[in-house]
Amino acid sequence: MNEAETRAEHVDPALKAAGWGVVEGSRVRREVPITPGRIEGLGRRGKGLTADYVLEYRNTKMAVIEAKAWNAEGEVEAGKRYEEKDFNKIIEIKAREKKRVEIFLSQINQREKTLVFCATQEHALAVRDLINQMKTATDPNYCQRVTADDGELGEQHLRDFQDNEKTIPTILTTSQKLSTGVDARDIRNIVLMRPVNSMIEFKQIIGRGTRLYDGKDYFTIYDFVKAHHHSATPNGTASRSNRSRRSLRTRRPNRRCRAASKSRRRTTKKRRRSISRTARRATSST
């Protein structure tokens, strides 16, 4: 389905059903220029950006909508090369996800707390269902999804997961929500089922497993998307930015130590001068 078909069959009917262009004061503008294009020199500009739809109400812009080509039936486009970033967004292969879940469930200790990072919230829901179907535990709440759409129920699942005295839920699936700010000390496994876009994001995710806990000597990463490539340069050494940060951390305390030493020397000299002056006064008075 190309972009024009997407508009005609899906976007336009949905906007009309929602009252846009029908309710008094509402307006749907199509093909609206947003920017004139990048200046390329000699008075020329590149191609400008255009919004497919701009929704206005009483002359106030309320929203911008972009229509995209997509395959409504989920069929594979002939000749198209699909990459990891396309899976579970543009194309979904259920057998592929099932196999991945089967692999990591067979390798982890299923009693250990585990975080699974998925491509989308819908993908996290599908992976949750697969885990609960293939788990060895009998508790129906063994695996739960925690995403922005799960609201207070998701927050409760997260609090239970963070409680080291509780064992259920044992596995949480998520997309973006748990990448940072989660202090669950007993996480033993991190499963990556979605691409990681940068070294910073990779470190944030891995940081979920680095919390210390009694009896926890290590944690394990199950990387299905080659995200670990962000953590090293092509020759396998630590990146330059890592080395720079480490060297800065070692230099800063030294600078503070030198400053403290100078301060102590000044204080010592002042004390010596004061003692000397006091001694001279005592001698002259006698």
N, C-alpha and C positions, 0 to 999 in steps of 0.2 A: 504494500500500500504506500503510494507516494504521498508527498506533503499535501498536494491539492485534494487528494481523496480523503486524507485525514481530516482536513478542514470541512469538506462537504458532508462526510458521513458521521463525524464525531464532534468536532468543536462547534460548528454552527448550530446543530440541533441542541447541544448542551447549553449554549449561551441563550438560545431562544427559550428553552424550557426554564432557565433560571430567571427569565424576565428581562435580560439585557436587549435593548432595542425595542422592547415592548412596553415596559413600564415608562410612564411619563418622566422625562428628565434623564433617562438613561440613553447611552449612545455607544455603539460599537464602531470604532474606526479601524480600518484595515490598511496594511502596508504603510505604516506611519514611520517616516524618517526619524532616527534617534540622533545619529551623529553624521556630519558631512563627509567623514572619511579622513584618513591620515594624510597629512601633507607630505608629498613625495619629492617636491622640488620643482623649479621652473613653473610655478603656478599650478601644478597638477596635484590632484588629490586621489587617493585610492578609493575603493568602493566603500560607500557609507553603510552604516548599520541601520537596518529597518526592522521594526517590530511587526509581527504578523497581525496582532490585535492589540489595541489599546482601549480599555473600558473606561468610559467617563460617565459621571453622574453629576448633573447640574454644572457642567463645564469644569469639573474637577477630575483629574486623572486618578483612577482608582487601582488599576491593575494592567499588567502587560502579559500577553499570552503568546507563546511560541508554539507553532505546530511543527511536528516532526514526522518524517516518513517512518513507518513501522510495519511490522508484519503481524497483523491481527491474529492470524491462524497459528503463529509460532513456527512457521515453516522456515527451513534454512534457505537463504538466498544463494542461488547457484553462483559460483565464482567468488563469493565473498570470503575473506579470511577473518575468522573470529579470533580475538585475543582474550586474555584472561579478564580484562576490564569489561568485556561485553557480556560475559556469562552472568546469568541471573538478573540482568538488566534488559538486554536486547534479546538474548537467547537463553533458554533454560533446558537443560538435559537432566531429567530427574534421576536417571540411572547413574549419572556422573556424581551427583550429590550424595546419593545413597551409598555409592562405593566409598567415597571419602569418609562419610560418617562411619561406615563399617570398618575402615582401616584404623581410624584413631580410637574407636571404641575397643578394638581388639588389642591395642597396644598400651592404653592407659590403665591404671588401677581405677576401676569405675567407682570406688568409694572416695576418690580424691576430688577436691573441688577444682573445677575447670571452667575457663572462659572461652567461648567460641565466637570469633569475629566474622560476621557475614556481610554480604554485599549490600543488602537492603533490609528494611524491616520485614518485608514479605519473605525474603530469603531466610531471615532469622526464624520466622515462624515455621517455615517448611523444615528447616534443620532441627528445630525443637521437636517437631512431630516425628521426624525420622529417628532421633535419639531415643525418644520415649517408646518407639516401636521396637527398637533393637537392644535396649538396655537389659541388663540382668536383674536390676533392682525391681521390686514390686510396687514401690510407692508411685502413685500417678503424678506426683509433683516433683519427681526426680529432676527433670529438666524444665526450665521456664525461660520465657523470652523477656528481656528488659530493654525496651526502646522508648522513644519519645511518645509513641502512640499508646503505650501501656499505662500511662498515668500513675495514679496512686497504687494500683495493684502491682505494677512493675516496681515501684519504690519499695513496697512491702517485701517483694521477692528479693530485692537487692539487700534490704536490711537483714533478712533471714540468712542470706548467703554470706554476709559479712560477719554474722555472729558465729564465732568459733565454737560455741557450744552446740550449734545446730548443724545437722548433716543434710537437711533438705531445705531448699533445692541444692543439689550437688553440682549441677551444670547450668550455666546461664548462657543463652545465645543473645547476641546484640549486633548492631551494625556500627554506629558511631558513639553512642551514649556512654559506653564504659571505657573509652580509650584513655580518659584522664579522670582524676579525682576519685578513684575507687580505692579505698583502703581496706582490702580484704587480705589479711595476712597469711591465710593458709591456702592460697591458690598454688596448686602444684602443676597445672597444665594450662598452656595457652595454645589455642588452635586458630590458625589463620586461614580462613576460607574466602578472603577478599583481598584484592590488591592493596598495598600500602604505598602511599604516594611520595613519601619522603623519609629521610633518615630520622628527622625529628618525630614524625608520627610513629615510626617503627620503635623508637626508644620509649615513647610515651606508652605504647601498648605493652612492650616488654616490661616496663616498669611496674605493671600490675602484678608481675610474678616475683619481683625482687624483695618484697616485704619479708622481714624476719619473723620466724615463728618457731616455737619449741619443737625440735625433732625434724625441722625442715632444713635440709642441707643443700637442696637444689630444686629447680623447677625445669619443666621440659616444654619446648616449643615444637609444635607440629605445624610445619610451614608448607602448605599446598600451593602457594602462589609465588615462591621465590622472593619473599619480602626480605629475607636475610641479606640479599645483595646490597641493601641500603647501608649495611653496617660496616662495609669494608671497601677498600679501593680494589681495582682490578688485580693487583698483585697480592691481595689477601692481607695487607697490613691495615692498621687503623687509619681512618681518614685524617687529613691534615687538620681539619677543624677540631677533631677529637684531641690530637696531640697538642694543639694550641691551647685548648681549654685546660688540659691537664697541666701544661707548663705554667699557665697563668695562676692556677690554683696553688702551685708550689712556690711561685715567686711572691705572691701577695703576702703570705705570712712572714717571709724573710724581710720584706720591706717594713712590716710592722715591728718585727723584732729589732731591726736596725734603729728605727725611730725610738723604740722604747729604751734601747741601750744608750742612745745619745741623751735622752731625757734623764736617765739615771746618772750618767756622767756629769751632766750639768748640776744636778741636785747634790752630788758628792762634792763637787768643787765649791758650791755655795756654802756647804756645811764646813768645809776646811777653812774657807776664808773667815766664816763667822767665828770658828774656834780660835783662829789665829788672832783676830781682832780682840776677842775676849781675853786671851792670854796676854797680849800687849798691854791692855788696860790694867789688868791685875798687876803686871810688873811695874808699870809707871806709878801706880798708887802706893806701892810698897817702897 
